[in-house]
Amino acid sequence: MSEFAWSKQVESLSTMLNTLEGDVAAGGALSTPGVAEFKSALDDLRLRTWSLLAAANADDPHAFQEQFRTHRGTEMCRALSTDLRTGKLSGHQPALPALGTAARDLSAAVKEATRKPPKRRGKGAV
């Protein structure tokens, strides 16, 4: 198995960010649609990269990544619930109905997944 080309990926990201900074410096507005999604994607990239680096030193990297993602999702759900209940997050956000739908879908998927026997991984798996 060949080594992953980290330097190529870092160069690609740096080039993209430099281009973005140049566009903003030339008068581009940061409030344009898509900037929030871009930031979210970068945050996700950062968290997943950290997870990959930590998983590389784990006995079972796949299990570590699953645990990390599950823990992170749980933290996000709890924080959003608390923020909605305390008023820190407005109940008038236009994206809240989509969040509720996603939460119901996740709840159903969790119930279904926890009813199934675990899949075997590694050597001897079918």
N, C-alpha and C positions, 0 to 999 in steps of 0.2 A: 504494500500500500504506500503510495507516495505522500510526501509531506504537503500539508495545506499551504497555499501561497499567501501567508499572512501579509507579507510586505506589499504584495500586489493589491490586496484588499485595503490596506491602510492608505496606500497611495491613491486609490480610487476614491475613498471617502474624503481624504484631504483635498483632492482636486474638486470634488463636488462642493465641499464646504467653502473653499476659497472662491469658487464661482458664485455661490450664494452671497457671500460677504461682498464681493465685487458688485453684484447686481444691486444689493441694498445700498452700498456706498454711492452708487451712481444714481440714486434717487428712487430705487424700488421700495415699495411700502411693505413693512412687515405685517400689516394687518390684512394682507391679501388672503383670499381663501386658500387653504392648503397648508399654511404655515403651522397651524396647530397640529395637523396630521403629521407633518414632517417632523416636528418636535417629538410627537408621540412615537413615531417610528424610530427616531434616534434613541429615545429613552429605552424602548424595547430592545433595540440592538445592543445597547450598553448592558442591560440586565442579562440578556441571553449570552453575551460574550463572557460576562463574569461567570455565569453558570457553566459555560463550556470549559473555562479555565479551571474552575473548581472541580468539575466532573473529571477532568483529565487526571486528577490525583485521587479519585475515589476508586474503591474496589469494584463498584458497578456503576460506570458513568451514566448509563441510560436511566437507572433507578434514581440516581442523584438528580438528574435533570427533571425527571417526573416529580420528584419530591420538591424541588425548587419551584417549579411552575405552579404546583398545587398550593404550596405555602404562599407564594406571591399572590395568587388569585384570591386566596382566603383573606389575606391582609387587605387587598383592594376592596373586596366585597364588604368586609367589616367596617372599613374606613368610610365607604360611601354610605352605608346604612346609618352609621353614627352621624355623619355630616348632614344627611337628610333629616334625621330625627331632631337634631339640635338646631337646625336652621342655618348651619354653616354653608350648606349647599342649597340654593334656592329650589323650591318645588316647582318653579316656573321655567326650568330649563327645557328647551324644545327637544332635547335628546333623551329625556327621561322615559318616555314611552318605549323607545327602542332599547334602553337599558333594562327596563322591566321585562320586555320580551326576551332579551338575551339571558337574563337571570332565570326566567322560567325554563328556557331551553337548556341552560346549564344544569338546573336542578333535575330536570327529566333525564338528561344524559348521565348525571352522577348516579341517580337511582338505578338506571339500567345497567351501568357499568359495574356497580357494586353487587348486583345480583348474579353476574357472570363469574365463573371460576377464572382465576388469573391465567393469563397466557404464559406459556413457558418460553423463555429466551435462552439463547446461548446454545452450547453443544447439546445435541440430542433433542432439540425442540422440533416439533412437527410443524 
